[in-house]
Amino acid sequence: METGSYRVSRSGITLEARAAALDEGLTVTVGGGRSHIGSVAIAQPRPSLRGDGSVSCTCSVWNQPGHKDEAVARPVAERLCRALNTVVVVTAGVHLPGADAAQIEAVERLAEELAEKLLEDQKPAV
């Protein structure tokens, strides 16, 4: 994977992402509405505690005071980290003024969809 741009939309809400593969790791920026840095998540792969050989991850998150962008940054970082078995950093900033519960849920679903879209490009061809 090189550098890529991605976009998902639903119900008038759009999330955009830019991803760049590093020699070791992946960095992703996710935004929607007025772009900003609200949360940063870094996920590091590790063997699952189940002992079945699967990949899990440890994730740390930094949030700007008052920001709720962790709901986007953390699941995207964790999903990509587990699937790609590499360190992933996600910077997220989604601004929807006066968002209601349904819009927040839509953003969370779009973030999951965005992660799957990135994975389509990131996984090596078999």
N, C-alpha and C positions, 0 to 999 in steps of 0.2 A: 504494500500500500504506500502510496505517495501522499500527496495532499489532495483533499477532496472537499467539496461543498455539498451540503444536503439541506433539504427543505421538506417539511411536512406541514399540512394544514387541515383543520377541521373546525367547523362552526365559527368561522371568522377569526380563528386563532392560528398563527403561523409561528413555527419554531424553525430556526436556521442553525446549522452547525458547520464549522470548519474543522477539519481533522488533518493532522500532519503526523506521519510516522517518523519516528526518530530511529537512530541505529539501535537503540534499546528503549522501547516504550512508544507511547502514543499520547499526543496532546489534542484535546478537543475543546472548542469554544462553542457554547450554545447560547443563543439569544432569541428574544422575541419582544416585540414592542420596542421600547427605548432601550438600546443595548447598554449594558453596564456590567460590572463585576459585583455579583451579589454573594456567590458562594464558590469555593474552590474545593474540589474533592480529589484526593489521590488514593488510588487503589493499588495495592501490591499483591501479586499472586502468592499463594502458599498452598501446600497440600491440605486437602480437606481434613477436618478433624474426625470425619467418619472412617478414615483409614481405608477407603475403597479406591484410592488412586486418583480420585477426581480433584479438580482445581477449585479452590475457594479463594477468598481474598480478605485482606485487612484493609479497611478504608478509614481515612481521617478526613475531616471536613472543617474548613474555616468559613464562617459566615460573617458578612458585614452586619453590624448591629441593625436589627429590625428587618433583615432580609430573610425570605423564606425559600430562596433558590436551591437550598439543599435538596428539596423534593425533586429537583431536576438533576443536579450534579451527582448526587450519590448513586441513584440507581443506574444512571448511564455509565458512570465510572466502574461500578461493580459488575455490570453486565458485560462490558467490553473486556475488563480485566480477566474475568473467569473464562470467557470464550477464547480470548487470544493468548492467555497465559503470559501477560506482560504488564508492566507498570503502566497505568493510565492516569492522566491528570485531566479533569474536566473543570473548566471555568464556566459558570452559568450566570446569566442575568436575564430574567424574563420580567418585563414590566407590563402589567395589565391593571390600569387604574381602576379601583373599585371592583375588583374581580369577586364574583360570587363563588359559592361552593362548586357549582357545576363547571364554571370556567377553570377553577383550580384543578378539578378532577380531569378535565379535558387536557390541560397542560401536562399533567402527570402521564396520561395515556399517550399523548404525542411524544413525550420524552422517551417512553418505551419503544414507540414506533421508530423514532429517530435512531435509537441505539441499534435496532434490527437493521435499519437501512445502512448504517455505517458498517455493520458486520458483513453485509453482503459484499462490500468492497474490500474489507480487511482480511477476510479469511483467504488463505492461499488456495489456489485451484487444486482440486484432487485429481 
